[in-house]
Amino acid sequence: MRINQQNKSMDMESRDLNYILPAYVRSYLYYSKNEDPEKIIFPMFPNAPHPYKQGVTIPIEYVPPLEPIAIEITQDGSNVAEVTLAQEAAIDEKDEEIKRLKEELGTLRTVVSKIETPKSVSPAKAAFAKPKQPKVFNVGPDQPPLGRKPKMPASGDIGPGTPLSDMHKRDNRDGKRIKRDLTDEPDIDESEEKEYEKDIKRDEKGNPIIEGG
């Protein structure tokens, strides 16, 4: 297609039909089981609808191929190479690759959003979470003054060792008992131990009598 701003017209070239019509021919071959069409019927449509203005149409002017305007259009576009089937296939493959990458990107974004906004904190993440700082109480005017002593009961201070206190004086024998408990005792040789056999009997009144040695 050639854009003719001076004439305010879209000048169609043979390359436009060569780019559009093969797709329709392939569709025909698919439905006809590879039977070639004998001809293409191309009605002379009077206009084309505007793509962005509803109800507006652009008139189509048909000219014979040997008209000066038709020859000019052909010569003007002769230095522009047409898109080959291989190039068209490469373009289609690139479009499919872009489509696939967009789908993968959307999937990754969904996974990342679920990871960043979990419903509950996992135990592993909770283990590395920042520990809570201990609560600090500010000292205000309502705090007790320094040097204040606790109140005593009405009966006065209860000293240690009195019946009303659970604190008792240390026994003088505690030191001796501790020293005795800490003294090492000689090891016992089990091979020198003697077996002791005993026999329990009862007397006439039924009291137990232990005999043995």
VOGUGU-628415 format. One line per 5 residues: number of its first residue (from 1); for each residue x, y, z of C-alpha. Coordinates in pm, whole numbers, plus 50000, padded with zeros to 5 digits. Layout:
NUM) X/Y/Z ~ ...
//
This chain:
1) 50000/50000/50000 ~ 50119/50347/49912 ~ 50013/50650/50117 ~ 49939/50933/49876 ~ 49899/51242/50093
6) 49885/51473/49792 ~ 49587/51289/49646 ~ 49458/51189/49997 ~ 49426/50830/49884 ~ 49542/50480/49983
11) 49697/50335/49667 ~ 49672/49956/49678 ~ 49949/49743/49524 ~ 49962/49388/49402 ~ 50167/49300/49710
16) 49860/49375/49924 ~ 49656/49110/49745 ~ 49954/48872/49748 ~ 49971/48913/50128 ~ 49599/48882/50201
21) 49459/48637/49946 ~ 49698/48340/50013 ~ 49548/48307/50362 ~ 49202/48274/50208 ~ 49335/48026/49950
26) 49479/47811/50232 ~ 49142/47812/50405 ~ 48976/47701/50080 ~ 49227/47416/50038 ~ 49161/47301/50395
31) 48785/47272/50347 ~ 48808/47135/49992 ~ 49065/46869/50092 ~ 49347/47026/49887 ~ 49141/47070/49571
36) 49254/47393/49400 ~ 48999/47665/49323 ~ 48946/47734/48951 ~ 48902/48109/48998 ~ 48856/48388/49250
41) 48547/48603/49220 ~ 48621/48955/49344 ~ 48310/49176/49343 ~ 48359/49547/49279 ~ 48266/49674/49622
46) 48175/50043/49617 ~ 48328/50136/49955 ~ 48499/50020/50273 ~ 48375/50090/50629 ~ 48576/50327/50848
51) 48738/50130/51137 ~ 48680/50400/51403 ~ 48377/50597/51283 ~ 48054/50406/51290 ~ 47838/50458/50979
56) 48121/50627/50784 ~ 48246/50461/50463 ~ 48538/50535/50231 ~ 48462/50503/49856 ~ 48668/50262/49641
61) 48779/50368/49290 ~ 48870/50087/49048 ~ 49111/50155/48760 ~ 49240/49922/48484 ~ 49594/49790/48534
66) 49721/49984/48231 ~ 49597/50319/48350 ~ 49876/50573/48422 ~ 49793/50580/48796 ~ 49810/50199/48816
71) 50146/50190/48633 ~ 50281/50465/48859 ~ 50179/50273/49172 ~ 50348/49957/49039 ~ 50671/50135/48948
76) 50682/50327/49275 ~ 50667/50005/49482 ~ 50891/49793/49262 ~ 51199/49855/49479 ~ 51026/49722/49795
81) 51062/49346/49839 ~ 50754/49143/49922 ~ 50733/48934/50238 ~ 50815/48570/50157 ~ 50643/48267/50311
86) 50953/48194/50520 ~ 50958/48549/50654 ~ 50586/48533/50728 ~ 50635/48203/50914 ~ 50918/48355/51118
91) 50698/48651/51209 ~ 50416/48418/51316 ~ 50661/48210/51524 ~ 50788/48523/51695 ~ 50434/48629/51776
96) 50366/48288/51931 ~ 50685/48312/52137 ~ 50584/48656/52266 ~ 50240/48522/52356 ~ 50393/48228/52546
101) 50634/48455/52738 ~ 50347/48683/52838 ~ 50154/48385/52976 ~ 50460/48268/53176 ~ 50512/48619/53310
106) 50150/48634/53425 ~ 50187/48298/53602 ~ 50507/48413/53780 ~ 50341/48734/53894 ~ 50054/48533/54043
111) 50296/48304/54231 ~ 50499/48599/54363 ~ 50187/48781/54482 ~ 50079/48471/54679 ~ 50424/48442/54840
116) 50442/48812/54936 ~ 50093/48814/55095 ~ 50062/48484/55289 ~ 49746/48415/55487 ~ 49944/48279/55783
121) 50307/48301/55892 ~ 50494/47974/55849 ~ 50686/47827/56147 ~ 51018/47878/55966 ~ 50945/48246/55907
126) 50824/48290/56264 ~ 51153/48146/56394 ~ 51351/48420/56220 ~ 51105/48695/56304 ~ 51228/48991/56503
131) 51184/48923/56878 ~ 50945/49141/57066 ~ 51104/49410/57276 ~ 51028/49394/57651 ~ 50769/49638/57768
136) 50921/49941/57940 ~ 50724/50120/58208 ~ 50790/50490/58232 ~ 50851/50632/58579 ~ 50590/50897/58644
141) 50479/51114/58934 ~ 50261/50830/59070 ~ 50564/50607/59139 ~ 50662/50556/59508 ~ 50946/50782/59627
146) 51296/50647/59664 ~ 51387/50504/60007 ~ 51031/50406/60092 ~ 51005/50103/60325 ~ 50727/49845/60314
151) 50455/49864/60574 ~ 50481/49636/60876 ~ 50187/49437/61021 ~ 50009/49571/61328 ~ 50187/49319/61552
156) 50529/49445/61442 ~ 50820/49273/61268 ~ 50815/48894/61289 ~ 51175/48783/61346 ~ 51319/48454/61229
161) 51267/48148/61448 ~ 50935/48261/61593 ~ 50627/48035/61572 ~ 50470/48272/61313 ~ 50767/48254/61079
166) 50882/47971/60851 ~ 51245/48080/60895 ~ 51440/47889/61160 ~ 51788/47921/61305 ~ 52056/47688/61170
171) 52114/47379/61388 ~ 52469/47357/61533 ~ 52486/46992/61421 ~ 52436/47076/61057 ~ 52808/47118/61000
176) 52888/46778/61149 ~ 52622/46605/60939 ~ 52747/46771/60621 ~ 53107/46673/60696 ~ 53004/46314/60762
181) 52801/46296/60438 ~ 53097/46428/60237 ~ 53346/46179/60385 ~ 53452/45912/60136 ~ 53361/45559/60241
186) 53585/45261/60155 ~ 53486/45058/59854 ~ 53313/44725/59925 ~ 53462/44411/59771 ~ 53163/44204/59667
191) 53381/43887/59638 ~ 53439/43890/60016 ~ 53074/43920/60102 ~ 52917/43615/60269 ~ 52581/43485/60180
196) 52323/43504/60454 ~ 52047/43251/60466 ~ 51753/43297/60691 ~ 51456/43084/60779 ~ 51140/43232/60926
201) 50940/43015/61166 ~ 50664/43084/61413 ~ 50630/42990/61776 ~ 50327/42846/61953 ~ 50162/43190/61967
206) 50226/43257/61595 ~ 50502/43514/61642 ~ 50775/43504/61368 ~ 51116/43357/61459 ~ 51413/43423/61225
211) 51684/43160/61218 ~ 51997/43171/61000 ~ 52358/43267/60982
//
